[in-house]
Amino acid sequence: MASEPVRIALVGLGNVGRRVLTILDEKRSLYRERFGLEFVLAGVADSRGAAWSAEGLDLRRMVSIKEAGGSAADYIGLGQRGVSGLDMLRHCQADVLVEASPVNLADGEPAMSHIRAALERGMHVVTANKGPLALAYPEVMALARERGRRVLFSATVGGGLPAVNVGVRDLCHARVERIEGVLNLTSHSILARLAQGYTFQEALAMAQRDGHAEADPDLDVDGWDAANKLVILANAVLGYPARLSEVRVAGIRGISAKMIQHARQRGNVILLLAVAERRGDGYHLSVQPTEVGAEHPLARLTPVQMGVVYYTDTNGIVAATVDEVDPIPTAGAVVRDLITLYREGLWSGI
Ligand SMILES: NC(=O)c1ccc[n+]([C@@H]2O[C@H](COP(=O)([O-])OP(=O)(O)OC[C@H]3O[C@@H](n4cnc5c(N)ncnc54)[C@H](OP(=O)(O)O)[C@@H]3O)[C@@H](O)[C@H]2O)c1
């Protein structure tokens, strides 16, 4: 099969970005044979610099540089120190931006500017970064429509959990009365490890070691990361133009090992539950520690699982879970979006 080159510009070479490159490298021949797609790394940027090339950068070399603690700027002959992601996007010829820089809930930057610049330059966007969509979903999608490009974001809600795709695609005919989700792995694993006798700080350090925690882990433990994801689901699945400011948010800092043990004695578990509940024409959104009974679809999640439950009119209760031992499923979701963009005949989605 003749292969179609897809030129990628990647911003952010951390836990997620590096693993995206590894998957694209290791599955190169599979994607060529199965989809006729040849992914070319046209440009990369991290916090210290950038590199780009019309011929394409070597994926494995870029991963090795990052694993050794280096920067995109260290790519011999093509890297430039102090060049921003935005500058890289202006220089490199790419078909699609992959955004994997850290979340910023103040103004969504620098990801917001990266996404705008990419759309204005005629690129599609695949983002793992929730910030711009949690803050400005309608605006981002309007710009994409205006430019005739697409923004895919299935990695933003629960990493490898197919929460967005199940909601948008598989329940498109149904009315969703309620969404419940355990959408933040760091806080979920902390609750589980508190129950095992670890301290809060030890449990947080373990989540950071596994690559799940946000660059700013307060976003995880204070509930804001889960709130971001809920806002994205509300916009994408419910068609409800939710804003982050309307989500009632409480994190897990007030939950002690004793409270978890008492809940257990009652046969229950405490989850940081994100909920969107239909009220009249709109939805009420909340994120808070919630005690649920053993019969709840998410009660049996392990410390490395996240999950989502849709309560619908025609399809009853639809639930999905994912194991995220490390960020590979998240990187896989980014690659899934890349393939979805280009594979002819595959569901074209949002
Ligand atoms: N980790 C997960 O399990 C997971 C799951 C779903 C979604 N996400 C989202 O994916 C995104 C990336 O997460 P991560 O875990 O990979 O983060 P990370 O390990 O902290 O990596 C962030 C990367 O972004 C780079 N960066 C920082 N500031 C930048 C800037 N101003 N311009 C360009 N690049 C910049 C960093 O550069 P340096 O390498 O130079 O430090 C690093 O390469 C986040 O938005 C996160 O919310 C993560």
PDBQT file of the ligand as one rigid body, heavy atoms in Angstrom, charges set to zero:
ROOT
HETATM    1  N1  LIG A 401       0.830  12.072  32.427  1.00  0.00    +0.000 N 
HETATM    2  C1  LIG A 401      -0.400  11.627  32.215  1.00  0.00    +0.000 C 
HETATM    3  O1  LIG A 401      -0.743  10.517  32.620  1.00  0.00    +0.000 OA
HETATM    4  C2  LIG A 401      -1.392  12.456  31.429  1.00  0.00    +0.000 A 
HETATM    5  C3  LIG A 401      -2.643  11.910  31.114  1.00  0.00    +0.000 A 
HETATM    6  C4  LIG A 401      -3.550  12.670  30.333  1.00  0.00    +0.000 A 
HETATM    7  C5  LIG A 401      -3.210  13.943  29.944  1.00  0.00    +0.000 A 
HETATM    8  N2  LIG A 401      -1.998  14.466  30.308  1.00  0.00    +0.000 N 
HETATM    9  C6  LIG A 401      -1.678  15.829  29.869  1.00  0.00    +0.000 C 
HETATM   10  O2  LIG A 401      -0.611  15.777  28.935  1.00  0.00    +0.000 OA
HETATM   11  C7  LIG A 401       0.183  16.944  29.059  1.00  0.00    +0.000 C 
HETATM   12  C8  LIG A 401       1.623  16.519  29.276  1.00  0.00    +0.000 C 
HETATM   13  O3  LIG A 401       1.694  15.752  30.461  1.00  0.00    +0.000 OA
HETATM   14  P1  LIG A 401       3.083  15.079  30.900  1.00  0.00    +0.000 P 
HETATM   15  O4  LIG A 401       2.761  14.158  32.019  1.00  0.00    +0.000 OA
HETATM   16  O5  LIG A 401       3.788  14.579  29.705  1.00  0.00    +0.000 OA
HETATM   17  O6  LIG A 401       3.850  16.378  31.450  1.00  0.00    +0.000 OA
HETATM   18  P2  LIG A 401       5.403  16.514  31.793  1.00  0.00    +0.000 P 
HETATM   19  O7  LIG A 401       6.023  15.160  31.988  1.00  0.00    +0.000 OA
HETATM   20  O8  LIG A 401       5.507  17.530  32.870  1.00  0.00    +0.000 OA
HETATM   21  O9  LIG A 401       6.028  17.103  30.431  1.00  0.00    +0.000 OA
HETATM   22  C9  LIG A 401       5.730  18.380  29.983  1.00  0.00    +0.000 C 
HETATM   23  C10 LIG A 401       6.579  18.688  28.768  1.00  0.00    +0.000 C 
HETATM   24  O10 LIG A 401       6.235  19.998  28.312  1.00  0.00    +0.000 OA
HETATM   25  C11 LIG A 401       7.435  20.764  28.184  1.00  0.00    +0.000 C 
HETATM   26  N3  LIG A 401       7.148  22.174  28.416  1.00  0.00    +0.000 N 
HETATM   27  C12 LIG A 401       6.992  22.816  29.595  1.00  0.00    +0.000 A 
HETATM   28  N4  LIG A 401       6.741  24.115  29.382  1.00  0.00    +0.000 NA
HETATM   29  C13 LIG A 401       6.784  24.290  28.025  1.00  0.00    +0.000 A 
HETATM   30  C14 LIG A 401       6.648  25.429  27.191  1.00  0.00    +0.000 A 
HETATM   31  N5  LIG A 401       6.423  26.646  27.685  1.00  0.00    +0.000 N 
HETATM   32  N6  LIG A 401       6.764  25.258  25.844  1.00  0.00    +0.000 NA
HETATM   33  C15 LIG A 401       7.006  24.025  25.331  1.00  0.00    +0.000 A 
HETATM   34  N7  LIG A 401       7.127  22.905  26.081  1.00  0.00    +0.000 NA
HETATM   35  C16 LIG A 401       7.031  23.050  27.418  1.00  0.00    +0.000 A 
HETATM   36  C17 LIG A 401       8.402  20.181  29.180  1.00  0.00    +0.000 C 
HETATM   37  O11 LIG A 401       9.720  20.552  28.792  1.00  0.00    +0.000 OA
HETATM   38  P3  LIG A 401      11.056  19.943  29.487  1.00  0.00    +0.000 P 
HETATM   39  O12 LIG A 401      11.180  18.516  28.983  1.00  0.00    +0.000 OA
HETATM   40  O13 LIG A 401      12.127  20.827  28.968  1.00  0.00    +0.000 OA
HETATM   41  O14 LIG A 401      10.843  20.035  30.951  1.00  0.00    +0.000 OA
HETATM   42  C18 LIG A 401       8.093  18.693  29.039  1.00  0.00    +0.000 C 
HETATM   43  O15 LIG A 401       8.771  18.156  27.930  1.00  0.00    +0.000 OA
HETATM   44  C19 LIG A 401      -0.371  17.754  30.236  1.00  0.00    +0.000 C 
HETATM   45  O16 LIG A 401      -1.167  18.775  29.740  1.00  0.00    +0.000 OA
HETATM   46  C20 LIG A 401      -1.194  16.723  30.997  1.00  0.00    +0.000 C 
HETATM   47  O17 LIG A 401      -2.301  17.281  31.651  1.00  0.00    +0.000 OA
HETATM   48  C21 LIG A 401      -1.084  13.749  31.018  1.00  0.00    +0.000 A 
ENDROOT
TORSDOF 0
